[in-house]
Amino acid sequence: MSSNKTTRRSFLQTGALAASTLAAGSFTIVPRHVLGKGYVAPSDKLNIAAVGCGGKADYNIQQAYNNGSDNFVALCDVDDRQSKKYRAKFPNAPYFKDYRQMFDQAGKTFDAVIVSTPDHMHAPIAMAAMQLGKHVYVEKPLTHDIYEARMLTEAARKYKVVTQMGNQGSSGDATRIIETAIQSGVIGAVHTVYCWTNRPVWPQGVKSPKDRGETMAVPPEVDWNLWLGTAPFRGYHEAYMPFRWRGYWDFGTGALGDMGCHFMDVPFRALKLKYPTSVECSVGSVYADFFKEAFFDDVCPPSSAIHLTFPSDNKKVKEIKLSWFDGGIRPQLPEGVSYNELFRTQDGGMLFMGTKGMLAGNIFGNDPILLPKNKFLGKELPAPQKPLVDGKTEGHQQQWVKACKQGYGAYTSSSFDEAGPLTETVLMGNLATRSYMYRDGNKFPGRERLLWDGENMKITNFDYANQFVKRQYNGGYTL
C-alpha cells in the first residue's frame, strides 16, 4: 500500500476533479420526485465499505444497507467463509482480503467504512480510513488499548469525519431516561454504581492452544497472517476464530471489553464522568493443584471484579465509585431490595446508589426502576430532557449513515468524543487485571490500587502497569 499521504493526496485530487466536473454542468443530480415515488436517487445513498463481513458485521451491514437505501461498494474479510453471504449479495462490489489494498485500489468509490473485526485491528483500520477522509463506524470496544482510544478520538476531530462506536444502547430511550433522572436528582447525589454481566460465554481462564503448544493447518479460505495483523505471530488454531478470540489478550479484551461499553456507557453519561483517578481489581482463579494458581498470561480470567474511582462535581459526594462484575459475580443486595427486583435478566444490569434512593436498569439501562419500591410508590421517572433517537437501538447504524450524509458535526449517539473516553475507562479495568496477575514477572496474590493520571495516560504508583496502556504492533502495522 502506498503511504497515507500519497493515498490521501490522490483521494483529494479525485474529489477536486469531481467538484470541477459538477461545476462545469456535465453531471446533474436528479431530484427524487422526478424519479417517482419510493425511488431513492443514487445521490441520496451513502457508499460504504465493510471491513469484516461475518459475525457482528452481518448485522451492521444489514442495518446500514437498510434494504437498499444505501450502498455497499467494497468488501473486505480475511476469511472467505465469512464473506460468502455478502459477496453473493453485492456481486458488483470488489472483494479484498487486505483492507490496505481496498483503501488503495477502491478508496475513490466509498465515503464511509464499517469496521467489524477483532478488537486488535480496530484502531489501525479506523485510523487509515479517517486519514483518507472517510467516515467510520467501529464496533465496540472502540480499541484494544487505552492509547489507541485517545488517538482515534483526536483523529476524528482532526480529519473532521462522522464517527460512531457500535454500542447500540447509546441510541436507546433508556439511556436518556436514566440520564435525566440522575441529573435531576431523583435519587439524590450518586456515590456508588454497580454494573454486572453474565459474560464470558466463551472460554476464559483456560490454558490456550499456544500454551499447550498446539497448532492446526490453516484453512484454505483464511489468510492467517492478515488475521493476526498487529498481534505477535502464533500458529493457527480453530479456538481463536471466528468468535472465541475475545478471550485472548493478543486479540480481544475479554468480558469487560465486550460488555463494558454497553453497561458502563449509561453511568458514564448520566454522571458526566471524567477520567478515573484509581482502579483496582480481583480476578477468579483456575486451580490446577490445591492452592496453586494456574493463570496463563495468554488468556483473560474466568471472572473479575473491577473498582474505579472518579472525581465528583457534587459537593455532597467526595468521589464516585463504579464497580464492575463479570463471570457470574454479582454485587451485594442492598437493604430493602429483593433479589428478583435487582437481578431481573441473565445478561446483567446496573444499579445507581444515591443519597435519597436507588435506580436500577438492565442492559443498556432498559426497564429502569426506582428502589426501594415502597419508598417511591407512585413516583414516575421524569421525561428525558434530551430528545429520543429516531429508530432507537435498532437504528444505531442508520443514525450514523444519515449523519454521514449531513457531514461533520451531525449528531451521533456514540461519536468518538463520547466513545473514546468511555473506552479508555473500560480498558482501565483490563490494565488493572493484567497488572494484578503479574508483578515484576511473578504472580501476585494480593490487590494493588493503581493511581491514574488520565491526561497523561500514566499509572503513577506502579510503573509495571504502564506497559498495558500501549502495546507494540507487529507485522509492520502502524497507527
N, C-alpha and C positions, 0 to 999 in steps of 0.2 A: 504494500500500500504506500502511496506517496505520502509525504509529510502532511500534517494537518493544515499547515499554512498553504501549501500548494493546492490541496483539495478545496479548502475554503475559498481560495482566490478564484479557482475555476468555477466554483458554485456562484460566487458573487458576479463574475463576468456573465454567466448564463442568465442570472436574474436581470442584469442590466440590459442584456440583449432582448430579453422578453419584454422589458418595460419599453424599450425603444420601438419594438415591433407594434406594441399596443398603441403607442403614441402616433405611429405612422398610419394607424387606421386599417392595417392589414388583417386584424383579427377582431372579432366582435363577440362579446358575451351576450348570449341571447337570454332575455328575461324569461323567468319560468312560466309566466302567464301566457306567453306566446306559444310555448311548447305543449300546453294542455294541462288540465287538472291532474294532479298526482304525479306529474313528471318532475324529477329533480334534475335541474340543469347541471352539466358537468362542472361548471364554475362554482356550484354550491357544495360540491363534495370535497372532503379533505382526502388527500392522497397520503396513505400511511404505509410504512414498512414495519414488519414484525420480526424481531429477533427472539426466536423461541416460538414454536408452533404447537406444542403439546402441553399437557398438564394444565396449569392455570392460564397459559396462553390461549387455550381453546376458548375459555370464557371471555377473556379480554378481547380477542379478535371478534367473536360473535357480537359482543356488546358495542364495540367500536364500529363494526361494519353496519350494524343496525338494519339488517335486511336490505342492504344496498343503498342506504342513504349516504354512505361514504365508501371510499375505495381502498383496497389493499393492492399495492402496485409492486411490492417486492417482499420476498420471504427469505428467512434465514434460520437454519437449525443445523446443529452438528449431527443430528440423528435422523436419518431418512424415514425411520419408522414413525417418529413423532410428527413429521411434516407431511406425511402422506395425505391426510384428510384435506389440508388446505392447498396443497399443490394441485389436487383434483378440483377443488372449488374455485381456485383462481389460476387457471391454466396459462393465462397471459402474463402473470407476474413472474419475473425471473427469480430463480431459486439459487441460494448460495449457502455454503456451509460456514464461511468465514465472514463475519459482519464487516470486517475491514474491506474486503473485496466488494461487498454490497454497497457500502458507502462510496467507494471509489468509482465503481462502474455504473451504479444505478442511482447515485445520490441526487441527480438532477430531476428525477421523476417523483420524488416524495417530499412532503412538507413536515412530516412528523414520524416519530418512531416509538413503538411499544416494546419495552424490554421485559421479557418474561423468562429469565434464565435463573440458574442457581445464584445464590447471593454473591459469590465471589467474583462474578462477572458484571454485576450491575453497574458499578462505577466507571470502569474503562469504556464500556459501550455507551453509557449515557453521556459521559464527558465528550467522547468523539462526536456524538450526534449534535450536542449543543454547540461545539466548536464549528460545526457546519451550518449553524443557524436553524437546526431542526428542533421543533417542539418535542418533548419527551414525556412518556408515561412509563413509570418504573415500578415494578412490583415491590411489595414490602418484604423485608425491611429495605429502606432505600439503598443501603450499602452494607458491606460486610464489616467495615471498620469505622471508628469514630472520625478519623482524619478524612476518609473518603466523603462522609456525610457533610462535613464542613466545606470541602472543596466543591461538591456539587451545588450546595446552597449558594456559594459565592459565584459559581459559574453561571447559574441560571439568571442572576442579576446582570452579570457582565455581558452575556450574549443575548439578553432580553428575549427569552423564549418562554412559552407557556409550559408549565410543568404540573405533574400530578403523581402522587405515590398511590399504589394500589391498596390502600386501607379504606375500603368502600364504606365502612361505618361512618367515616367523617362526613359523608353526604347524607346521612340518615337524620330523621327527625329527632331521635332520642338524644343524640349528641347536643343538639341545640336546646332541647328542653332542659336537660341536666345543667348545661352551661348557664342558662338563665336562672334556674332555681338556686344554684350555688352562689352565683354572683349577686342575687337579690337577697341573700341572707336567710333563706327559708330554714336552714339547719344551723344558722349562726356561722361563726368562724371555723372553717375546716382545719383540723390539725393532723388528721390521720386518714390515709386512703389504703385500702387493700384491693389488690387485683389478683385473680387466680384463674388457672386454666387446667383442663384435663390433659393437655399435650405434655409430653410427646406421645403420638400414636404410631411412632416408628421406633426402631431400636436405638436406644441411647444407653451409655454406661456399660456397653458390652465390648469385648475385645474385637477390634476391627480386622478385616482381612489383611490389611497392611501389617498389623502387629502379629498376626498369625503366619505371615509370610505366604499368603495365598493370592494367586492371580488366576485369571481366566483368559481365554482367547477373546480378542476384541471382535464384536460382531461386524460383519462387512458393511453394515449400514451406518456405522458410527466412526467419526473422526475423533479418536480418543485424545489426541494431543490438543485439538481445539476445545474439547470439552474441559480438559484440565485448565486451559487458559492461564490465569495468573498463579495457579496453585503449583506447588512442587510436584515433580513427576512421581507417579506411583503406577504400578501395574493395574490394568483394568480388572474390575470385578463387578458382577451384577448387583452387589449390595450398594453400590454408590449411585446408580442411575437406573431409571429416570427420576425416582422420587426420594429415596432414603438418604440422599446427600445431605439433607438438613441436619442430621445428627453428627456430621464430621466437621471438625473445626476448619479444615482447609477449604471447604466448600460452603458450609452453612453456618447458621447462628443459633441452632437449637430451638427448643420450645419457646424460649424468650423472644428470639428474633422472629419466629413465625407468628406468634400471637401477641407479643407486647405492643406492637403498633396498632392492634385492634383495641385492646383493653386500656392501655395507658394513655391513648390519644384523648380519651374523654376527660380524665382529670387534668391532663396537660393543658387542655384548652380552658376548661372550666375554672381552673385555679391560676391560669396565666403563668405557669411555672417557668422558671428560668433554668440556667444550668444548675445541676445538683452540686452541693458542697461536699458531700461524702457518700460513700457506698460501702456496704459490707454484705457478706453472704454466708450461707451454709449450703452444702450440697449433699445429696444422697450418695451412699457408697454401695459398691458391689463387693461382696466378701468372697474371696477365693478360699481363704482359710479362716479359722476362728481368730477374730480381732486383727485380721490382716487386710488392709485396704487394697483393693485391686483397681485403682484408677488407671486409665490409659489416656495419654495426652493427645490421642488422635480423635477422641470422641467426646461429645457433650455428656454431662452427667445425667443419670436417670431422673433426678428431681433436684429442685433448688428453691431456696428462699433468698430473695434479694431485698435489701433495705436501703432506700435512698433518702437523703435529707435535702430539703430545699429551703432557701430563704423565704420568709413570709412578708407580704406587704401589709398584712393586717396586724395592727398594734396589739390585738387580743391574743395573737398566736406568735410565739417566738420563731418557730420553724414548722415546716410541714414535712411529715414523714409519709413516704409511699413505699409499701411493701408488696412484693410480687411473689407468688407461689405457683409452682408448676409440678408436673409429675404426680398429681393426685393429692398434693399437700394443700390444705385449706386453712384459712385464718381461724382464730378462736371465735366462737359465737358470742356476740355481745349480750349483755344483760338485757332481758326483756324482748329478745328476738328469738323466734323459733327456727329450727333447722330448715324447715320447708319454706319459710319466708325468705331466707337468705340464699340458700343453695337450691335454686329453682331449676337449673339446667345442667346438663353434663358438660357443656362447653366451658363453663366458668362464669365469672361475674366480677362485680366491683362493689365496694362499699365506701361511702364517704362518711366520716365521723366528725361532727361539728359540736360546737358548744351548746347547741339547742336541740340536737337530734341527729338522725342519720338518714342517708339516702342510698338506696341500693339499686343496681341495674344488672342486667345480663350482658352478654357480649354486645359490643357497640353501644352499651348503655340502654339497650332495649328494655321495655316494660319497667320503667323506673317507679319505685315506691318509697314512701316516707316511713321511717321506723323510729321507735316502736309504733305499731299501728294504733294502739289505744291513745297515744299522745297526739296523733294527727288525724283523729276521726273527723271526717267532713272537710279536711284540708286538701285542696287541689293544688297541683303544681302550676305555677304561672305559665302563661303563654310565652313561647320563645320570643326574645327580643330580635334575634336575627332571623331573616326570612328563611323558610324551609326551602330545600333544594328541589327543583323540578326533577322528577324521576327517582329521587331519594337514592338509597344504596344501589338499586339496580341500574341507575342512570349515571353512575360514577364515571364510567368511561366516556359516555356521550357528553357529560358535562365538560370533560376535557376537550373532546372533539369540537364542541361549539365554541369553547374559549379559544382554541387554536384558530378558528375562522375569524374571530374578532380581533385576535392579535395580543401581543404582550400587554399585560395589565388587566386582562379579563380575569374574572374570579374563578378559581377552582378551590374545592374544599380542602385539598391536601397539597397545595403548592409546596415547592421545596423550601420556601420561607417558613412554612409550618412543619413540613415533614422532616427537614434536615435536623433541626434542634431536637425534635421528638426522637428521631432515630439515634442521635448521639446519646440521649438519655437512656433509651432502651439498651443500647450496646454497652453502657457503663456496667450493667449487670453482668455481661459476659466477661468484661475486663476483670471484674472482681472474682468471678467464678474461676477463671483460669489462673489468676494470681493466688487464689486460695489453694488451689490444688498443688501448685508448685512454687516453692520459695527457695531461692538460692540453689536451685537444682534438685531439691528434695521435697517430698510430700510433707505438707504442714498440717497438723491435725486441728489447729485452732482457727479462729477468725481474725482477720486484720481489717480494721476500719481504715479505708483509704480516703485521703483528703484530696479533693479535686479542684484544680484551677481551670475553670471552664473556658475562660478567654484564651488561655494559652495551651489548652488541651494537655494538661500535665498533672500526674499524681505527684504531690509534693512531699509525701512522707514514706514512700516505698518505691524506689526507682525501678525495681524489677517489673512492676506492673505496667510501666510505660511502653514496654515492647508490644503490648496489645492495643495501643492507640493506633498504630500504623504498621501494617505488615509490608514485607518486601515482595514485590511482584517477581514472578518467574516467567519464562517463556518469551522474554523480550517485550512484554507489555509495559505501558507507562500510563500515568494519569495525566 
